[in-house]
Amino acid sequence: MKHAKSDPMQKETKRYVNKVNIDLAKTDMARIIDSINTRRKDAVLNMRVNSKDLKSIKDKSKRLGIKYQTFLSELIHRVARG
């Protein structure tokens, strides 16, 4: 039996959920992973930000164990969703 190739986004999502101590059922985790994987990123955003703000964001994302770009993308998504 061949092993399926592991999905890096799935691993990162699981790490994030574990870092923030969210207790989820396997079905919930599968739904979240599917949602993240299907959310296609098809635009590029370049912007200038305050260096202290960026450092703060990088520090927070590091504590969560995720990349700061992923953290920013999630923040933007949540604001856009309303």
PyMOL commands that set and color helices and strands:
alter all, ss='L'
color gray80, all
select helices_A, chain A and resi 8-19+26-38+51-64+68-81
alter helices_A, ss='H'
color red, helices_A
deselect
rebuild
show_as cartoon
